[in-house]
Amino acid sequence: MLIKNGILNFPVTQSVGRITPPFRQLYQETVSELQMELKAALVDLGHKSAQTGMEPRTSSDGKFRSPNRRSCYKSYGTENNETGRCQRNSAMTELQERRAILKHFVEECGFDLVAVYTARKNEAKASKKIPLFKEKKTDILKNQNLTTEDYVKKIDAGFYDDGYGIILGPVRRGKYKRFKSCLVDIDKREGVEAFCDLGSKKTTIEEIADKQYVEFNGIDRNQRVHIPYILEPDAEIAAKGADDKVGIEVNIHGIMFAAGSPHHNGGFYERLGKAKEIRILDKTQAFTLQEHIASICQKYGVNYFSGNNEHEKAKFYQAYTAHLHDGGTKIKKGGRHEVIKFISCSYFTKYADEWNNLTDDQRFERILGYDKMHCEPPLNDTDPQEVLDIWDWTKKTFRRSRDKQKEDREDEKRATEERYGEDLKGLSEEKYQSSISYP
């Protein structure tokens, strides 16, 4: 290029006046850069934010985040100083980071995505005239030819910059093909605290998020969280609808608004802790997760199952117990605590047949026997104190209710004997016992 009389001149061909490749390349790069800057500005300017003027904050990863992204760009395009350039560069970097999250979900996890105007969620609920989805989920699932490359092209083109959702359910491509994705969505502080309470062992949502992928809405890190899971092909978990007591929902076929999507509060959904990988659950771990949530529901008087809750709950516990005692079931590290806790509660309160006459020490010996047979390695070998803590917690939690149930059974037995005693006289001992047998 030449500068003549203060004017910037680019070389052109002499034949038909066509612009030469160097200029075209410069032109395309410049336009591309401006488009990305403009896209970043438009996305954030169009992003609903009621928190104008809030102070900047720092996220859990130590990076600068502003809950009011709009204020960063309110004079975008009019500033020529260094501050303006820094803001534009920051917007571009943030947009690239958000797109990188989508690429991870597509390339590493094999998830299907649907484009959503996530910041409009409340408005779309209030008015049918305001669209929430940019495309139909059903159309995406009908398309059997979608590839990872197709998604990456759409991500780079900015198709998901207004928000997106991960389509939960069967994974159709990549290393998790034939696996399933699901989501534990918690919208109340009580639910988050209950989820982190493992009985004999308590933790925090931050500690969980340092071990497995967890995200939140950018504001309420201890109140509104998404905990996604990937289930192995033979693992299952039952869906649970939202409730107004603990706010725990188990979503297995819906949509998860995910990190990088705008939120109506002015921020963005983002990762909560250090962990970037979604936890993979085998059949035992999926059972254990459902049992944990079911126990929370029972404690707070919430139905896990729709319809006949008690019948479905009994079926679940029967299936869970049968699976745990199957000879081929092996519990790996990371799942032993919850399983041994469930076995402890089951063995401590069990009363049918010979169990009614077992002492607590004998019951504990059977727990250790289960641990040795099914846990790899046995929890009592690697952390005997943890097993003792679980047993102590079990006795403290269930002794009163167990003793009360035992008294009720004995009272019922005596009443039955008195009621039918005269009619049963003269029967053999064997027939007499079968007539008054109890579970």
C-alpha positions as CSV (number, residue, x, y, z in Angstrom):
1,M,0.0,0.0,0.0
2,L,1.1,3.6,-0.6
3,I,0.6,6.9,1.1
4,K,0.4,9.9,-1.2
5,N,-0.7,13.4,-0.1
6,G,-1.9,11.9,3.2
7,I,-4.2,9.5,1.4
8,L,-4.0,5.8,1.8
9,N,-3.9,4.0,-1.6
10,F,-4.1,0.3,-2.1
11,P,-2.7,-1.3,-5.3
12,V,-5.2,-2.4,-7.9
13,T,-4.7,-4.4,-11.1
14,Q,-4.5,-2.6,-14.4
15,S,-6.8,-4.9,-16.3
16,V,-10.3,-4.7,-15.1
17,G,-9.8,-2.6,-12.0
18,R,-10.3,-5.6,-9.8
19,I,-9.1,-5.3,-6.2
20,T,-6.0,-7.4,-5.6
21,P,-6.0,-10.3,-3.1
22,P,-4.0,-8.4,-0.5
23,F,-6.7,-5.7,-0.2
24,R,-9.6,-8.3,-0.4
25,Q,-7.9,-10.3,2.4
26,L,-7.5,-7.1,4.5
27,Y,-11.0,-6.1,3.8
28,Q,-12.5,-9.5,4.8
29,E,-10.5,-9.6,8.0
30,T,-11.5,-6.1,8.9
31,V,-15.2,-6.8,8.2
32,S,-15.0,-10.1,10.1
33,E,-13.5,-8.3,13.1
34,L,-16.1,-5.6,13.1
35,Q,-18.9,-8.1,12.8
36,M,-17.6,-10.0,15.8
37,E,-17.3,-6.7,17.8
38,L,-20.8,-5.6,16.7
39,K,-22.2,-9.0,17.5
40,A,-20.8,-8.9,21.0
41,A,-22.2,-5.5,21.5
42,L,-25.6,-6.3,20.1
43,V,-26.0,-9.5,22.2
44,D,-25.2,-7.6,25.4
45,L,-27.1,-4.5,24.6
46,G,-30.2,-6.6,23.8
47,H,-29.7,-8.6,27.0
48,K,-32.2,-7.5,29.6
49,S,-30.5,-6.1,32.6
50,A,-32.2,-4.4,35.6
51,Q,-29.0,-4.0,37.6
52,T,-27.6,-1.0,35.8
53,G,-24.8,0.6,37.9
54,M,-24.0,-2.5,40.0
55,E,-20.4,-2.8,41.1
56,P,-18.1,-5.2,39.2
57,R,-17.4,-8.5,40.8
58,T,-15.0,-11.4,40.6
59,S,-16.1,-14.9,39.7
60,S,-15.0,-18.1,41.4
61,D,-12.2,-18.6,38.8
62,G,-10.8,-15.2,39.6
63,K,-11.7,-13.6,36.3
64,F,-13.4,-10.2,36.2
65,R,-17.1,-10.4,35.6
66,S,-19.6,-7.7,35.6
67,P,-23.2,-8.5,36.5
68,N,-24.3,-5.6,34.4
69,R,-22.7,-6.4,31.0
70,R,-24.9,-3.7,29.3
71,S,-23.1,-0.9,31.2
72,C,-19.8,-2.0,29.6
73,Y,-21.1,-1.3,26.1
74,K,-23.5,1.6,26.6
75,S,-21.1,3.9,24.7
76,Y,-19.8,1.2,22.4
77,G,-18.8,2.4,19.0
78,T,-18.3,6.0,20.0
79,E,-15.1,5.8,22.0
80,N,-11.8,6.1,20.3
81,N,-9.6,6.1,23.4
82,E,-7.7,3.2,25.0
83,T,-10.6,2.4,27.4
84,G,-13.0,1.9,24.5
85,R,-10.6,-0.4,22.7
86,C,-10.2,-2.4,25.9
87,Q,-13.9,-2.8,26.4
88,R,-14.3,-3.9,22.8
89,N,-11.5,-6.4,23.1
90,S,-13.0,-7.7,26.4
91,A,-16.4,-8.1,24.7
92,M,-14.8,-10.1,21.9
93,T,-12.8,-12.3,24.3
94,E,-15.9,-13.0,26.4
95,L,-17.9,-14.0,23.3
96,Q,-15.1,-16.3,22.2
97,E,-15.0,-17.9,25.7
98,R,-18.8,-18.4,25.6
99,R,-18.6,-20.1,22.2
100,A,-15.7,-22.3,23.5
101,I,-18.1,-23.7,26.2
102,L,-20.6,-24.7,23.5
103,K,-17.9,-26.4,21.5
104,H,-16.8,-28.4,24.5
105,F,-20.4,-29.7,25.0
106,V,-20.7,-30.6,21.3
107,E,-17.2,-31.9,20.7
108,E,-16.4,-33.7,24.0
109,C,-19.9,-34.7,25.2
110,G,-21.7,-35.1,21.9
111,F,-24.7,-33.1,23.0
112,D,-27.4,-31.7,20.8
113,L,-28.1,-28.0,21.1
114,V,-31.2,-25.8,20.5
115,A,-31.0,-22.1,20.1
116,V,-32.9,-20.2,22.7
117,Y,-33.5,-16.5,23.6
118,T,-32.7,-17.4,27.2
119,A,-32.9,-13.9,28.6
120,R,-36.6,-13.8,27.5
121,K,-37.6,-16.7,29.7
122,N,-39.9,-14.8,32.0
123,E,-41.4,-12.6,29.2
124,A,-42.1,-15.7,27.1
125,K,-43.9,-17.3,30.0
126,A,-46.0,-14.2,30.5
127,S,-46.9,-13.7,26.8
128,K,-47.2,-16.3,24.0
129,K,-46.4,-13.5,21.5
130,I,-42.8,-13.4,22.7
131,P,-40.8,-16.4,21.2
132,L,-38.4,-18.2,23.5
133,F,-36.9,-20.7,21.0
134,K,-35.1,-19.7,17.9
135,E,-35.7,-23.2,16.4
136,K,-37.7,-26.3,17.2
137,K,-36.3,-29.0,19.4
138,T,-38.3,-31.6,17.5
139,D,-36.7,-30.6,14.2
140,I,-33.3,-31.1,15.6
141,L,-34.1,-34.5,16.9
142,K,-35.6,-35.6,13.6
143,N,-32.4,-34.7,11.8
144,Q,-30.3,-37.8,12.0
145,N,-27.5,-36.3,9.9
146,L,-26.4,-33.5,12.2
147,T,-22.7,-33.7,12.8
148,T,-20.3,-32.1,15.2
149,E,-18.9,-30.0,12.3
150,D,-22.5,-28.7,11.6
151,Y,-22.8,-27.5,15.2
152,V,-19.3,-25.9,15.2
153,K,-20.1,-23.9,12.1
154,K,-23.3,-22.6,13.7
155,I,-21.4,-21.7,16.9
156,D,-18.8,-19.8,14.9
157,A,-21.5,-18.0,13.0
158,G,-23.0,-16.7,16.2
159,F,-26.3,-18.7,15.9
160,Y,-26.3,-19.5,19.7
161,D,-25.0,-16.2,20.9
162,D,-28.5,-15.2,22.2
163,G,-28.6,-18.4,24.3
164,Y,-28.9,-22.1,23.9
165,G,-30.1,-25.2,25.7
166,I,-28.6,-28.7,25.9
167,I,-31.2,-31.3,24.7
168,L,-31.4,-33.9,27.5
169,G,-31.9,-37.6,26.8
170,P,-30.0,-40.0,24.5
171,V,-26.6,-38.8,23.3
172,R,-26.4,-39.4,19.5
173,R,-22.7,-39.0,18.7
174,G,-19.2,-39.1,20.0
175,K,-17.7,-41.2,22.8
176,Y,-20.9,-41.1,24.8
177,K,-23.2,-42.3,22.0
178,R,-26.1,-44.4,23.5
179,F,-25.5,-42.8,26.9
180,K,-28.1,-40.5,28.3
181,S,-27.9,-37.0,29.8
182,C,-30.1,-35.7,32.6
183,L,-30.2,-32.7,35.0
184,V,-30.8,-32.1,38.6
185,D,-32.2,-28.5,38.7
186,I,-32.4,-26.9,42.1
187,D,-34.2,-23.6,42.6
188,K,-34.3,-23.1,46.3
189,R,-31.7,-22.7,49.0
190,E,-33.3,-25.4,51.1
191,G,-32.9,-27.8,48.2
192,V,-29.2,-27.0,47.7
193,E,-28.5,-27.5,51.4
194,A,-30.5,-30.7,51.5
195,F,-28.7,-32.0,48.4
196,C,-25.3,-31.3,50.1
197,D,-26.3,-33.1,53.3
198,L,-25.2,-36.7,53.1
199,G,-26.3,-37.6,56.6
200,S,-23.1,-38.6,58.3
201,K,-21.1,-36.4,56.0
202,K,-22.0,-32.8,55.0
203,T,-20.5,-30.9,52.1
204,T,-21.1,-27.6,50.3
205,I,-22.2,-26.9,46.7
206,E,-18.8,-25.3,46.1
207,E,-17.0,-28.5,47.2
208,I,-19.3,-30.6,44.9
209,A,-18.6,-28.2,42.0
210,D,-14.8,-28.7,42.4
211,K,-15.3,-32.4,41.8
212,Q,-18.0,-32.4,39.1
213,Y,-19.5,-29.9,36.7
214,V,-22.0,-27.6,38.3
215,E,-23.3,-24.3,37.0
216,F,-25.5,-21.4,38.3
217,N,-27.3,-18.4,37.0
218,G,-24.5,-16.0,37.6
219,I,-26.0,-14.5,40.8
220,D,-27.5,-17.1,43.2
221,R,-24.7,-19.6,43.5
222,N,-26.2,-21.1,46.7
223,Q,-29.8,-21.1,45.5
224,R,-30.2,-21.8,41.8
225,V,-27.9,-24.5,40.4
226,H,-27.8,-26.9,37.5
227,I,-26.1,-30.3,38.1
228,P,-26.0,-32.3,34.9
229,Y,-25.1,-36.0,34.7
230,I,-24.3,-38.5,31.9
231,L,-25.8,-42.0,32.5
232,E,-24.2,-45.1,31.2
233,P,-26.5,-47.1,28.8
234,D,-27.9,-49.4,31.5
235,A,-28.4,-46.7,34.1
236,E,-31.8,-45.1,34.7
237,I,-33.2,-42.4,36.9
238,A,-36.9,-41.4,37.3
239,A,-38.0,-37.9,36.4
240,K,-39.3,-35.6,39.1
241,G,-41.3,-32.5,38.7
242,A,-40.5,-29.2,40.4
243,D,-41.9,-28.5,43.8
244,D,-42.3,-25.4,46.1
245,K,-40.6,-26.8,49.2
246,V,-37.1,-27.8,48.1
247,G,-37.3,-26.9,44.5
248,I,-35.6,-30.0,43.2
249,E,-36.4,-31.2,39.7
250,V,-35.0,-34.2,37.9
251,N,-35.2,-33.5,34.1
252,I,-34.5,-36.4,31.8
253,H,-36.0,-35.3,28.4
254,G,-36.2,-31.5,28.6
255,I,-33.8,-28.6,28.0
256,M,-30.9,-27.3,30.2
257,F,-30.1,-23.7,29.7
258,A,-26.3,-23.9,30.0
259,A,-23.2,-21.8,30.7
260,G,-22.6,-18.9,28.4
261,S,-26.3,-18.2,27.8
262,P,-27.6,-14.8,28.9
263,H,-29.8,-14.8,32.0
264,H,-32.7,-12.4,32.6
265,N,-31.0,-11.1,35.8
266,G,-28.4,-9.4,33.7
267,G,-25.6,-12.0,34.0
268,F,-24.8,-15.2,32.3
269,Y,-25.2,-18.9,33.3
270,E,-21.7,-19.9,34.3
271,R,-19.6,-22.7,35.8
272,L,-19.7,-22.6,39.6
273,G,-16.5,-24.5,40.6
274,K,-13.2,-25.8,39.2
275,A,-14.6,-29.0,37.6
276,K,-15.2,-28.9,33.9
277,E,-16.3,-32.5,33.3
278,I,-19.8,-33.7,33.8
279,R,-20.0,-36.7,36.2
280,I,-20.7,-40.1,34.6
281,L,-23.0,-42.4,36.6
282,D,-23.2,-46.2,36.3
283,K,-26.3,-48.1,37.2
284,T,-25.5,-48.2,41.0
285,Q,-24.6,-44.5,41.1
286,A,-27.9,-43.6,39.3
287,F,-29.9,-45.6,41.8
288,T,-28.0,-43.9,44.6
289,L,-28.6,-40.4,43.3
290,Q,-32.3,-41.1,43.0
291,E,-32.4,-42.6,46.5
292,H,-30.7,-39.5,47.9
293,I,-33.3,-37.2,46.2
294,A,-36.1,-39.5,47.3
295,S,-35.0,-39.4,50.9
296,I,-34.9,-35.5,50.7
297,C,-38.5,-35.6,49.4
298,Q,-39.6,-37.9,52.2
299,K,-38.0,-35.6,54.8
300,Y,-39.8,-32.5,53.4
301,G,-43.1,-34.2,52.6
302,V,-42.7,-33.9,48.9
303,N,-43.8,-36.6,46.4
304,Y,-40.9,-37.8,44.1
305,F,-43.2,-39.7,41.8
306,S,-46.4,-38.4,40.2
307,G,-49.5,-40.6,40.5
308,N,-49.4,-43.3,43.1
309,N,-46.2,-42.0,44.9
310,E,-46.1,-44.7,47.6
311,H,-46.5,-47.6,45.1
312,E,-43.8,-46.2,42.8
313,K,-41.5,-45.5,45.8
314,A,-41.9,-49.1,47.0
315,K,-41.1,-50.4,43.5
316,F,-38.0,-48.2,43.3
317,Y,-36.7,-49.3,46.7
318,Q,-37.4,-53.0,45.9
319,A,-35.4,-52.6,42.6
320,Y,-32.6,-50.7,44.3
321,T,-32.2,-53.3,47.1
322,A,-32.3,-56.2,44.6
323,H,-29.6,-54.5,42.5
324,L,-27.3,-53.8,45.5
325,H,-27.5,-57.4,46.6
326,D,-26.9,-58.8,43.1
327,G,-23.7,-60.9,43.1
328,G,-22.4,-58.9,40.1
329,T,-22.8,-55.5,41.7
330,K,-19.5,-53.8,42.6
331,I,-19.3,-50.4,44.1
332,K,-16.3,-48.3,43.2
333,K,-14.7,-45.4,44.9
334,G,-16.9,-42.3,44.9
335,G,-20.1,-44.4,45.4
336,R,-19.3,-46.4,48.5
337,H,-20.3,-43.9,51.2
338,E,-23.9,-43.5,49.9
339,V,-24.3,-47.3,49.4
340,I,-23.0,-48.2,52.8
341,K,-25.2,-45.5,54.3
342,F,-28.3,-47.0,52.6
343,I,-27.3,-50.6,53.6
344,S,-26.8,-49.4,57.2
345,C,-30.2,-47.8,57.3
346,S,-31.8,-50.9,55.8
347,Y,-30.0,-53.5,58.0
348,F,-30.6,-51.4,61.2
349,T,-34.4,-51.1,60.6
350,K,-35.0,-54.6,59.1
351,Y,-37.2,-56.9,61.2
352,A,-38.6,-59.7,59.0
353,D,-37.7,-63.3,59.9
354,E,-34.3,-63.7,61.7
355,W,-33.6,-60.0,61.6
356,N,-36.1,-59.3,64.4
357,N,-33.8,-61.1,66.9
358,L,-30.5,-59.7,65.8
359,T,-28.6,-57.4,68.1
360,D,-27.1,-54.1,66.8
361,D,-23.6,-55.6,66.9
362,Q,-24.8,-58.5,64.7
363,R,-26.4,-56.1,62.3
364,F,-23.1,-54.1,62.0
365,E,-21.2,-57.3,61.3
366,R,-23.5,-58.0,58.3
367,I,-22.9,-54.4,57.1
368,L,-19.1,-55.1,57.1
369,G,-19.8,-58.4,55.3
370,Y,-21.7,-56.5,52.6
371,D,-18.9,-54.0,52.4
372,K,-16.3,-56.7,51.9
373,M,-18.3,-58.5,49.3
374,H,-19.5,-55.6,47.1
375,C,-17.2,-52.6,47.6
376,E,-13.9,-52.3,45.6
377,P,-11.9,-51.7,47.7
378,P,-14.0,-52.2,50.9
379,L,-14.7,-48.9,52.6
380,N,-13.8,-50.4,56.0
381,D,-10.3,-51.2,54.7
382,T,-9.6,-47.7,53.4
383,D,-11.5,-45.7,55.9
384,P,-12.9,-47.6,58.9
385,Q,-13.7,-44.4,60.8
386,E,-16.1,-43.4,58.0
387,V,-18.0,-46.7,58.3
388,L,-18.2,-46.2,62.1
389,D,-19.5,-42.6,61.6
390,I,-22.2,-43.9,59.2
391,W,-23.2,-46.6,61.7
392,D,-23.3,-44.1,64.6
393,W,-25.4,-41.7,62.5
394,T,-27.8,-44.4,61.5
395,K,-28.4,-45.5,65.1
396,K,-28.9,-42.0,66.3
397,T,-31.3,-41.1,63.4
398,F,-33.4,-44.2,63.4
399,R,-33.3,-45.9,66.8
400,R,-36.4,-44.1,68.2
401,S,-38.6,-44.8,65.1
402,R,-37.3,-48.4,65.0
403,D,-38.2,-49.0,68.6
404,K,-41.6,-47.4,68.2
405,Q,-42.4,-49.6,65.2
406,K,-41.3,-52.7,67.2
407,E,-43.6,-51.8,70.1
408,D,-46.4,-51.2,67.6
409,R,-45.9,-54.7,66.1
410,E,-45.8,-56.3,69.5
411,D,-49.0,-54.5,70.5
412,E,-50.7,-55.6,67.4
413,K,-49.5,-59.2,67.9
414,R,-50.9,-59.3,71.4
415,A,-54.2,-57.8,70.3
416,T,-54.5,-60.4,67.6
417,E,-53.7,-63.2,69.9
418,E,-56.4,-62.0,72.4
419,R,-58.9,-61.5,69.7
420,Y,-58.5,-64.9,68.0
421,G,-57.0,-66.9,70.9
422,E,-60.2,-68.8,71.7
423,D,-60.7,-69.8,68.0
424,L,-57.1,-71.0,67.7
425,K,-57.1,-73.3,70.7
426,G,-56.5,-76.9,69.9
427,L,-54.4,-76.2,66.8
428,S,-51.0,-77.7,66.5
429,E,-48.0,-75.3,67.2
430,E,-47.1,-75.1,63.5
431,K,-50.6,-74.1,62.4
432,Y,-50.9,-71.8,65.4
433,Q,-47.7,-69.9,64.4
434,S,-48.7,-69.7,60.8
435,S,-52.1,-68.2,61.8
436,I,-50.5,-65.4,63.7
437,S,-47.4,-64.8,61.6
438,Y,-46.3,-61.3,60.9
439,P,-43.9,-59.8,58.4
